[in-house]
C-alpha cells in the first residue's frame, strides 16, 4: 500500500479493508468518479490510472452543502447546525 500511496497519493487517498481497495479523490471537482472500490488489485491500479466516468456531480460541489459544511480533514465534514427532528 505504501507504494500506491507514494505513486498516487497526491491525487488519491488510498486505504485497504480486509477485502477491498478504496481510493477517494483529494480534490472532489474532477470530471471522473470521485471514489474507486475494487477487490482486485490489478483492476484497482488500472482505475487509478484511468478512472471511470462519474455517475453524477458530488453533492459537496453544490453551493447549499458548501455553505453548511466545514472540512475537518480529507473527506470528513462537519455541520454546525443540529440535526432536524
Beta strands, then each sheet from edge to edge (+ up, - down):
strand 1: 12-16
strand 2: 21-25
strand 3: 35-38
strand 4: 69-73
strand 5: 76-79
sheet 1: 1+ 2- 3+
sheet 2: 4+ 5-
end
